[in-house]
Amino acid sequence: MTMSIVSAGGCSLASWPRGAVSISRSKNCKARARARAALVEARPRAVPALRDRDVQKVKVLGSDRTDDLQAEARAMARAANASVYNPEIIAGKYSSRPIQVLGRTLEILIALGSFGLKLFLDQRSGALEQNKRKRAAELRRIFTRLGPTFVKLGQGLSTRPDLCPPEYLDELSELQDALPTFPDAQAFSCIETELGLPLDSIFSSISPSPIAAASLGQVYKAQLKYSAQIVAVKVQRPGIEETIGLDFYLVRGLGFLINEYVDIITSDVVALIDEFARRVYQELNYVQEGQNARRFKKLYADKEDVLVPDIFWDYTSGKVLTMDWVDGVKLNEQEAIERQGLKVLDLVTTGIQCSLRQLLEYGYFHADPHPGNLLATPEGKLAFLDFGMMSETPEEARFAIIGHVVHMVNRDYEAMANDYYALDFLSPDVDVSPIVPALRNFFDDALNATVSELNFKTLVDGLGAVLYQYPFNVPAYYALILRSLTVLEGLALYADPNFKVLAASYPYFAKRLLTDPNPYLRDALIELLFKDGRFRWNRLENLLLQGRKDRDFSAKDALQPVLKLLLDPEDEELKILVIKESVRVTEAVVLGTVVDTYKYVPDFMRSLIFNGNARGPLVMSDTELETILQLREQVFRVWGLLQSSENFDPALLQPVLQVLQQPEARSLGGRVIGGITQRLAARLLQQVLRNPAIGSASIS
């Protein structure tokens, strides 16, 4: 049986048996070509399942920290000359090449201008809808022809159903991994040059053509010779730095013009372009991408539903990246996912929860989560790929974002406006008072529905309209956060047009508010739970209901911080509120117990026990009694939620006893007991002295 052969190194190749794997390296071109022909099979041969002890052996070899660090150091040495983004160097380079710059400018203007003209003519002739599919295919070809910079633009648009019609989404989605390839001979030569090893000494087999082609490189499926593991080998496109360097030079020049003449855009466009360009250049360094993947794996792959491939440092360099092969289906291929018995929305929800951890817990996040980089594995895991473009959320901003959500829920627009200082949207010298009415006007309308029913895009667009009116400067990290979340929402909208990313985010926010000891979030929790001198048990109940939906929620983690906050408050005003609420709750429980007991007393005994009045045991109106019973039920429901939580153990109350033993807590407890005693004594006095003629609550 024979196989088709790809050409390599400029030499003609012959047919070789499929099973040939052992290769001798020859000095002459013909022998070398035949060796590659034997190595490069149509598909990597089937690998026998490794026995448990063999798998363990591989793990032991790979887990040796010293060897791993040494291999990573060797990979870094191979990438020592990797390019970094420097706008001054790029400007100096292309300012002396006016003909090349003019040629590229004309190429872009002609390509996009002709497309815009066709759309205009379609609209004038009434054929806009009829030609949508045709124009979408043309736009995909234009982006592909214009190169990596525009391919990345198309990738972003392909995940935005709110911006693009379905026909455009379908066509542009092909830009994720169905791009034109470069010659395999160049790719294989690059591997050998970068790693300093012949191809046959690294792999026992490698696919004859790319499995996928992305904007900056293409991927081959191979089998490592030393371990028989199946791996993905990404090889960088030749000449990519020259292409993107010129595009960023042109785009940056456009950014200067926008900053100078377009008043409606208040953000520093050049700074945003520079930030994006730096990240694209980082993508060109595959060793940096490997380090990003390792860091991402350490932080987020601790969850059983998240998969991150590992890196093989000995076979990685600045332009070659070797990692675990991941079998899976792109997240926007709904039918293929459902054929595996999986649900797209479950996977998207996993992605949102992981993204929230990225953005708000550790602050290190994947800034390019398009469908080609998110796979659903047959086991139901969400696999993250391509770690070239990463970003970080400043620590202060992480807590400010959570607090911002709390302020939005509470409609505290003054606090929302002040959050923009912590988010670095505003300089400290800017007065936020004029911004408050604009926030109120937008959010009062938007929040007519519950927050969980809001579409993330609605918030982004509405808030954007507010930002444009005032001297806001949107930092680069925030722009990447918006892109990351809108991409995930866009993926969800493929499966369910009514999906709301904020509703899916609620469990994480609730868990963080209930469990995080950070002072900023403690204050946010207090703001959420107390209003007008009353504790809002319904808010606590809702937080617990939502928090329980998060896999990492623990009753122990939630109860102890909340009780410590309430039992040992540092603020005197909060102490007073806690005392008042403790008295109210204790009274509600005691009086509710009296009411329950009264219901079981025989009718003939009621008039004897309750001062000759058979109508009821308490002197209060029906409304007051109903309020007391509702409060007791809310408290019982909250306690029931805690008891029914996973990992609940009564022993978790032990730290509460320790808190109560502290002097401040004992003082607080004494004030609570005093208040309860006074209230119950007053109730008892009313009962003893009451006039039977006074209308009281009837308990049946």
C-alpha positions in Angstrom: 0.0 0.0 0.0 1.4 3.4 -0.9 0.6 7.0 0.0 0.8 10.4 -1.6 3.9 12.4 -0.9 4.4 16.1 -0.4 7.5 17.8 -1.9 10.2 19.0 0.5 13.4 20.9 0.1 13.0 21.4 -3.6 13.6 17.7 -4.5 11.2 15.3 -6.2 9.8 12.6 -4.0 8.7 9.0 -4.7 6.1 6.7 -3.2 7.0 5.0 0.1 5.2 2.3 2.1 3.0 3.7 4.8 4.6 1.7 7.6 8.1 3.0 7.2 9.2 5.0 10.2 12.9 4.2 10.9 14.9 6.7 8.9 18.6 7.1 8.1 19.8 10.7 7.3 21.6 11.0 4.0 23.8 13.9 2.9 22.4 14.0 -0.6 19.1 15.8 -1.3 17.4 12.8 -2.8 17.9 10.5 0.2 16.8 13.3 2.6 13.6 13.8 0.6 12.9 10.1 0.7 13.4 10.1 4.4 10.9 12.9 4.9 8.5 11.1 2.6 8.6 8.1 4.9 8.2 10.3 7.9 5.3 12.4 6.6 2.4 10.1 6.5 -1.1 10.9 5.3 -2.2 10.6 8.9 -0.2 9.8 12.0 -0.4 6.0 12.6 -2.6 4.7 15.3 -0.8 4.7 18.6 -1.3 1.7 20.9 -2.9 2.6 24.2 -0.2 3.1 26.8 -0.4 0.9 29.8 -0.9 2.6 33.2 2.7 2.1 34.2 3.9 3.5 30.9 1.7 6.6 31.3 3.0 7.0 34.9 6.5 6.7 33.6 5.9 9.5 31.1 4.3 11.7 33.8 7.3 11.1 36.1 9.7 12.0 33.3 7.7 15.2 32.5 7.2 16.2 36.1 10.8 16.4 37.1 10.9 20.1 37.9 14.7 20.5 37.3 14.6 18.9 33.9 11.6 21.0 33.0 13.2 24.2 34.0 16.4 23.4 32.1 14.3 22.5 29.0 12.4 25.8 29.3 15.7 27.7 29.6 17.0 26.0 26.4 13.8 27.0 24.6 14.2 30.6 25.8 17.8 30.6 24.5 16.5 29.5 21.1 14.0 32.5 21.2 16.6 35.1 22.3 16.3 37.0 19.0 12.5 37.1 19.0 11.1 40.5 17.9 9.3 42.9 20.3 7.0 45.7 19.4 8.8 49.1 19.2 6.8 51.8 17.5 9.8 54.1 17.1 11.9 51.4 15.4 9.0 50.5 13.1 8.4 54.2 12.3 12.0 54.7 11.5 12.0 51.6 9.3 8.9 52.5 7.2 9.3 56.2 7.1 12.2 55.6 4.8 10.1 53.4 2.5 7.5 55.7 1.1 6.8 53.6 -2.0 6.2 50.4 0.1 3.9 52.4 2.5 2.0 54.0 -0.4 1.6 50.6 -2.1 0.2 49.0 1.0 -2.1 52.0 1.7 -3.5 51.8 -1.8 -4.0 48.0 -1.6 -6.1 48.4 1.6 -8.1 51.4 0.3 -8.8 49.7 -3.0 -9.9 46.4 -1.4 -12.1 47.9 1.2 -13.3 50.8 -1.0 -14.5 48.5 -3.7 -16.3 46.4 -1.2 -18.0 49.4 0.3 -19.0 50.6 -3.2 -20.6 47.2 -3.9 -22.6 47.4 -0.7 -23.7 50.9 -1.7 -24.8 49.8 -5.1 -26.7 46.8 -3.6 -28.6 49.1 -1.3 -29.5 51.5 -4.2 -30.7 48.6 -6.3 -32.6 46.9 -3.5 -30.4 43.8 -3.7 -28.7 44.1 -0.3 -30.5 41.2 1.3 -30.2 39.0 -1.9 -26.5 39.5 -2.1 -25.6 39.1 1.6 -24.0 35.7 1.2 -22.1 36.7 -1.8 -20.8 39.9 -0.2 -19.9 38.0 3.0 -17.7 35.6 1.0 -16.1 38.6 -0.7 -15.3 40.2 2.6 -13.7 37.0 3.9 -11.5 36.8 0.8 -10.6 40.4 1.2 -9.5 40.0 4.8 -7.6 36.9 3.9 -5.8 38.6 1.0 -4.9 41.6 3.1 -3.1 39.4 5.6 -2.9 38.7 9.4 -3.9 42.1 10.7 -7.2 42.0 8.9 -7.7 38.3 9.6 -7.7 39.1 13.3 -10.2 41.8 12.6 -12.4 39.3 10.8 -12.0 36.8 13.7 -13.3 39.4 16.1 -16.3 40.2 13.9 -17.1 36.5 13.4 -18.1 36.2 17.1 -20.4 39.2 17.1 -24.0 38.3 16.0 -25.1 41.7 17.3 -22.9 43.4 14.7 -22.9 41.0 11.7 -25.8 39.2 9.9 -25.7 35.4 10.0 -24.3 35.2 6.5 -21.3 37.2 7.5 -20.8 35.2 10.7 -20.7 32.0 8.8 -18.2 33.2 6.3 -15.9 35.1 8.7 -15.9 32.1 11.1 -13.8 30.3 8.5 -11.0 32.8 9.3 -10.5 31.0 12.6 -8.6 28.0 11.2 -9.4 27.7 7.5 -6.8 30.2 6.2 -4.5 29.7 3.3 -1.4 27.6 4.1 2.2 28.2 3.3 4.4 25.5 1.7 5.0 22.4 3.9 8.6 22.4 2.8 9.1 25.8 4.5 7.4 24.6 7.6 9.5 21.5 8.0 12.7 23.4 7.2 11.7 25.9 9.9 11.3 23.1 12.5 14.7 21.7 11.7 16.4 25.2 11.7 14.7 26.4 14.9 15.2 23.2 16.9 18.6 22.3 15.4 17.5 18.7 14.9 16.5 16.6 11.8 12.8 16.1 11.6 13.1 12.3 11.8 14.9 12.5 15.1 12.0 14.4 16.7 8.9 12.7 15.2 8.1 9.2 14.2 5.3 10.7 12.0 3.8 14.0 11.1 0.8 15.0 9.0 1.8 15.8 5.3 -0.2 19.0 5.4 -1.5 21.4 8.1 -4.4 20.3 10.2 -5.3 24.0 10.7 -4.0 27.3 9.5 -4.3 30.4 11.7 -3.4 34.1 11.1 0.2 33.8 12.3 1.0 30.1 11.7 -0.2 26.6 10.8 -0.5 23.5 12.9 0.6 19.9 12.2 -0.4 16.7 14.0 2.6 14.6 14.9 3.8 11.7 17.0 6.9 12.2 19.3 9.6 9.6 18.7 10.7 9.3 22.3 7.3 8.8 23.9 4.8 8.0 21.1 2.6 10.9 22.4 0.4 12.7 19.8 1.2 16.4 19.7 0.3 19.6 17.9 3.2 21.4 16.2 2.6 25.1 15.4 5.0 26.7 12.9 5.1 30.4 12.3 4.4 31.9 8.8 7.5 33.1 7.1 7.9 36.9 6.7 5.0 37.6 9.2 6.9 40.3 11.1 7.3 42.4 7.9 3.6 42.1 7.1 2.2 43.1 10.5 4.9 45.7 11.1 3.8 47.7 8.0 0.1 47.4 8.9 0.6 48.6 12.4 2.7 51.5 11.1 -0.3 52.6 8.9 -2.9 51.9 11.6 -0.9 53.9 14.2 -0.7 56.8 11.8 -4.5 56.7 11.5 -4.7 56.6 15.3 -2.8 59.9 15.5 -5.3 61.5 13.1 -8.2 60.2 15.1 -6.8 61.5 18.4 -6.2 64.9 16.8 -9.4 65.5 14.8 -12.2 63.1 16.0 -13.5 64.7 19.2 -16.2 62.1 19.8 -13.6 59.5 20.7 -12.0 60.5 24.0 -9.8 57.4 24.5 -6.2 57.5 23.4 -6.5 55.5 20.2 -2.8 55.3 19.7 -2.3 53.8 23.1 -4.9 51.2 22.4 -3.3 50.3 19.0 0.1 50.1 20.8 -1.3 47.8 23.4 -2.9 45.5 20.7 0.3 45.6 18.7 2.5 44.6 21.6 0.3 41.6 22.2 0.4 40.5 18.6 4.2 40.7 18.7 4.1 38.6 21.8 2.2 36.1 19.8 5.1 35.9 17.5 7.3 34.5 20.3 6.1 31.0 20.7 8.3 30.4 23.9 6.4 33.3 25.5 3.1 31.6 24.4 4.3 28.4 26.0 5.0 30.2 29.2 1.6 31.8 29.0 0.0 28.4 28.6 1.9 27.0 31.6 0.8 29.9 33.8 -2.8 29.6 32.6 -2.8 25.8 33.2 -1.5 26.3 36.7 -4.2 28.9 37.6 -7.3 27.6 35.9 -7.0 23.9 34.8 -7.5 22.8 38.5 -11.2 22.5 37.5 -12.3 19.2 36.1 -14.2 20.8 33.3 -11.3 23.0 32.0 -8.5 21.5 29.9 -5.2 23.2 29.0 -2.6 21.4 26.8 0.9 21.1 28.2 4.1 22.3 26.5 7.1 20.2 25.3 10.0 22.6 25.8 12.6 20.5 24.1 10.7 20.9 20.8 9.7 24.6 21.2 11.4 27.8 20.0 10.6 31.3 19.0 8.9 30.0 15.8 7.9 26.4 16.7 5.6 25.4 19.5 4.9 21.8 20.4 2.1 20.9 22.8 -0.4 18.2 23.7 -2.8 17.3 20.9 -6.5 18.0 21.9 -9.4 16.3 20.2 -12.4 18.5 20.2 -15.1 20.5 18.3 -15.1 24.3 18.0 -17.5 25.9 20.3 -19.6 27.4 17.6 -20.3 24.1 15.9 -23.5 23.4 17.8 -24.7 20.3 15.9 -21.4 18.6 16.2 -21.3 19.3 19.9 -24.8 18.0 20.5 -24.0 14.8 18.5 -21.5 14.1 21.3 -24.3 14.4 23.9 -23.0 17.8 25.1 -24.8 21.1 25.4 -23.3 24.3 24.1 -24.7 26.5 26.8 -23.1 24.3 29.5 -19.8 24.7 27.9 -20.3 28.4 27.4 -21.3 28.7 31.1 -18.0 26.9 32.0 -16.2 29.4 29.8 -17.9 32.4 31.5 -17.1 31.0 35.0 -13.5 30.4 34.0 -13.3 33.9 32.4 -14.6 35.5 35.6 -11.9 33.8 37.6 -9.4 35.0 35.0 -10.6 38.6 35.1 -11.5 39.0 38.8 -9.7 36.4 40.8 -6.1 36.2 39.5 -6.3 38.9 36.9 -4.5 36.9 34.2 -6.8 36.3 31.3 -7.0 34.9 27.8 -7.6 37.9 25.6 -8.4 36.1 22.3 -11.2 33.5 23.1 -12.6 33.1 19.6 -14.3 29.8 18.6 -11.1 28.4 17.1 -9.4 28.7 20.5 -12.2 27.1 22.5 -12.9 23.4 21.9 -15.5 21.0 23.4 -13.8 17.7 24.1 -15.6 14.4 23.8 -15.4 14.1 27.6 -17.4 17.4 28.0 -14.4 19.6 29.0 -13.8 23.1 27.6 -10.3 23.2 26.2 -8.5 26.5 25.8 -5.9 26.9 23.0 -3.6 29.6 21.7 -2.1 31.6 24.5 -0.3 34.2 22.5 -2.6 37.0 23.4 -2.9 37.4 27.2 -3.6 40.3 29.5 -3.8 41.2 33.2 -6.4 43.1 35.2 -4.9 45.3 37.9 -5.7 44.2 41.4 -7.5 47.3 42.4 -9.6 47.1 39.3 -10.7 43.5 40.0 -12.4 44.5 43.2 -13.7 47.7 41.7 -15.5 45.8 39.0 -17.3 43.6 41.5 -18.1 46.6 43.6 -19.4 48.3 40.4 -21.9 45.5 39.9 -23.1 45.8 43.5 -23.6 49.6 43.1 -25.5 48.9 39.8 -27.8 46.5 41.6 -28.4 49.0 44.4 -28.7 51.9 41.8 -26.1 53.8 43.8 -25.0 56.0 40.9 -22.7 58.2 43.0 -20.8 55.2 44.1 -20.8 53.9 40.5 -19.3 57.2 39.4 -16.6 57.0 42.1 -15.7 53.5 40.9 -14.3 55.0 37.8 -11.3 56.4 39.7 -10.4 52.9 40.9 -11.0 51.5 37.4 -8.5 54.1 36.1 -11.2 55.6 33.8 -10.8 59.0 35.3 -7.9 61.0 36.6 -8.3 62.1 40.3 -8.8 65.7 39.4 -12.0 65.1 37.4 -15.3 65.9 39.1 -17.7 63.0 38.8 -20.8 64.8 39.9 -22.0 65.7 36.4 -21.6 62.0 35.4 -24.1 60.8 38.1 -27.3 62.1 36.3 -26.2 60.5 33.0 -25.7 57.1 34.8 -29.1 57.5 36.4 -30.8 58.3 33.1 -29.4 55.2 31.4 -29.5 52.6 34.2 -33.0 53.6 35.5 -34.3 52.6 32.1 -32.0 49.6 31.7 -32.8 48.2 35.2 -36.5 48.2 34.7 -35.9 44.6 34.0 -33.9 42.6 36.6 -30.2 42.8 36.2 -30.0 39.1 35.3 -32.2 39.8 32.3 -29.9 42.5 30.8 -27.8 41.7 27.8 -24.1 42.4 28.2 -24.0 44.3 24.9 -26.9 46.5 26.1 -24.8 47.5 29.1 -21.7 48.0 27.1 -23.4 50.1 24.5 -25.4 52.2 27.0 -22.4 52.7 29.2 -20.3 53.6 26.1 -22.8 56.3 25.2 -22.2 57.8 28.7 -18.4 57.5 28.5 -18.3 59.4 25.2 -19.9 62.4 26.8 -17.3 62.8 29.5 -13.5 62.8 29.8 -13.1 59.0 30.2 -10.0 57.2 29.2 -10.8 53.5 28.7 -7.6 51.5 29.7 -6.4 48.8 27.3 -7.0 46.0 29.8 -10.7 47.0 30.0 -11.1 47.0 26.3 -9.8 43.4 26.2 -12.1 42.4 29.0 -15.1 43.7 27.0 -13.9 41.8 24.0 -13.5 38.6 25.9 -16.9 38.7 27.5 -18.7 39.8 24.3 -17.0 36.9 22.5 -18.4 34.5 25.0 -21.9 36.0 24.9 -21.7 35.9 21.1 -20.9 32.2 21.2 -23.9 31.6 23.5 -26.2 33.5 21.2 -25.5 30.9 18.5 -27.3 28.4 20.7 -29.8 30.6 22.5 -30.7 34.1 21.3 -32.1 34.9 24.8 -28.9 33.9 26.7 -27.8 36.6 29.2 -24.1 36.5 30.2 -24.9 38.6 33.3 -27.3 35.9 34.6 -24.7 33.3 34.1 -22.2 35.4 35.9 -24.3 35.9 39.0 -23.2 32.8 40.9 -19.6 33.8 40.7 -20.3 37.4 41.9 -22.5 36.0 44.8 -19.8 33.6 45.9 -17.1 36.2 45.8 -19.2 38.7 47.9 -20.0 36.0 50.5 -16.6 34.5 50.8 -13.9 37.0 49.9 -12.3 38.7 52.9 -11.0 41.7 50.9 -12.0 44.9 52.7 -13.4 46.4 49.5 -15.7 43.5 49.0 -16.7 43.4 52.6 -17.8 47.0 52.2 -19.7 46.1 49.1 -21.4 43.2 50.9 -22.5 45.6 53.7 -23.9 48.0 51.1 -25.8 45.2 49.5 -27.2 43.8 52.8 -28.1 47.0 54.7 -30.5 49.7 53.6 -32.3 52.3 55.5 -31.2 50.8 58.8 -32.6 47.4 58.0 -30.9 44.1 57.1 -32.2 42.9 53.8 -32.6 39.2 54.4 -34.0 38.7 50.9 -30.7 39.9 49.4 -28.8 37.5 51.6 -31.2 34.7 50.6 -30.7 35.6 46.9 -26.9 35.7 47.2 -27.0 32.2 48.8 -29.3 30.9 46.1 -27.0 32.2 43.4 -23.8 31.3 45.1 -24.9 27.7 45.5 -24.9 27.4 41.7 -21.2 28.0 41.7 -19.2 24.7 41.9 -16.7 26.2 44.3 -19.3 27.6 46.8 -18.9 26.3 50.3 -21.3 27.0 53.2 -18.3 27.1 55.5 -16.5 29.7 53.4 -19.7 31.8 53.2 -21.0 31.6 56.8 -17.9 32.4 58.7 -17.0 35.7 57.0 -20.6 36.9 57.1 -21.1 36.0 60.8 -17.7 37.5 61.7 -18.7 40.7 59.8 -21.9 40.9 61.8 -20.6 39.8 65.2 -17.4 41.8 65.2 -18.1 45.0 63.3 -15.5 47.7 63.5 -17.7 50.6 62.6 -19.9 51.9 65.4 -22.8 52.7 63.0 -22.7 49.2 61.7 -22.7 47.9 65.3 -25.9 49.7 66.0 -27.5 48.3 62.9 -26.4 44.8 63.8 -27.8 45.2 67.4 -31.1 46.4 66.1 -31.4 43.6 63.6 -30.3 40.9 66.1 -33.1 42.2 68.4 -35.6 42.1 65.6 -34.7 38.5 64.6 -34.7 37.2 68.1 -38.1 38.8 68.8 -39.4 37.4 65.6 -38.3 33.8 66.5 -39.6 34.0 70.0 -43.0 35.5 69.1 -43.3 33.2 66.1 -42.8 30.3 68.5 -45.5 31.7 70.8 -47.9 32.0 67.8 -47.1 28.4 66.7 -47.7 27.2 70.3 -51.0 29.1 70.6 -52.3 27.2 67.5 -52.0 23.9 69.4 -53.7 25.1 72.6 -57.4 23.8 72.9 -60.0 26.5 72.5 -61.5 26.1 75.9 -58.0 26.8 77.5 -57.2 29.9 75.4 -59.4 32.3 77.4 -58.0 31.0 80.7 -54.3 31.3 79.7 -54.5 34.6 77.7 -56.3 36.9 80.1 -59.8 35.9 79.1 -59.2 36.7 75.5 -59.6 33.9 73.1 -58.8 35.9 70.0 -55.0 35.7 70.3 -51.9 35.8 72.5 -50.3 39.0 71.2 -51.3 42.7 71.2 -50.4 43.8 67.7 -52.1 44.5 64.4 -52.4 41.8 61.7 -49.8 43.7 59.6 -47.2 43.8 62.3 -47.7 40.1 63.1 -47.4 39.2 59.4 -44.1 41.2 59.2 -42.7 39.4 62.2 -43.7 36.0 60.8 -42.2 36.9 57.4 -38.9 37.9 59.0 -38.7 34.6 60.9 -39.4 32.6 57.7 -36.7 34.5 55.8 -34.2 33.8 58.6 -35.2 30.1 58.6 -34.9 29.9 54.8 -31.4 31.4 54.9 -30.4 28.9 57.6 -32.0 26.1 55.5 -30.0 27.1 52.5 -26.8 26.9 54.5 -27.7 23.5 56.0 -28.5 22.1 52.6 -25.3 23.2 51.0 -22.6 20.7 50.2 -19.9 20.2 52.8 -22.1 21.7 55.5 -20.8 20.8 59.0 -22.2 22.1 62.3 -18.6 22.3 63.4 -18.1 25.3 61.1 -19.9 27.3 63.8 -17.0 26.8 66.2 -15.1 29.8 65.0 -18.2 31.9 65.7 -17.9 30.9 69.4 -14.3 32.0 69.3 -15.5 35.4 67.9 -18.1 35.6 70.7 -15.4 35.2 73.3 -13.6 38.3 72.2 -14.1 41.4 74.4 -15.7 43.5 71.6 -18.0 40.7 70.6 -19.0 40.1 74.3 -19.8 43.7 74.6 -21.9 43.6 71.4 -23.7 40.5 72.7 -24.5 42.2 76.0 -26.1 45.1 74.1 -28.1 42.7 72.0 -29.3 40.7 75.1 -30.3 44.0 76.8 -32.3 45.1 73.7 -34.0 41.7 73.5 -34.9 41.8 77.2 -36.4 45.2 76.9 -38.5 44.4 73.8 -39.8 41.1 75.3 -40.5 42.8 78.6 -42.5 45.5 76.8 -44.4 42.8 74.9 -45.2 40.9 78.1 -46.4 44.1 79.8 -48.7 44.7 76.9 -50.1 41.2 77.2 -50.7 41.5 81.0 -52.3 45.0 80.9 -54.0 44.8 77.6 -57.7 45.6 77.3 -59.7 42.7 76.0 -61.7 45.1 73.8 -58.6 46.1 71.9 -58.4 44.4 68.5 -55.6 42.0 68.4 -54.2 39.7 65.8 -56.3 36.6 65.5 -54.4 33.3 65.2 -56.2 30.4 63.7 
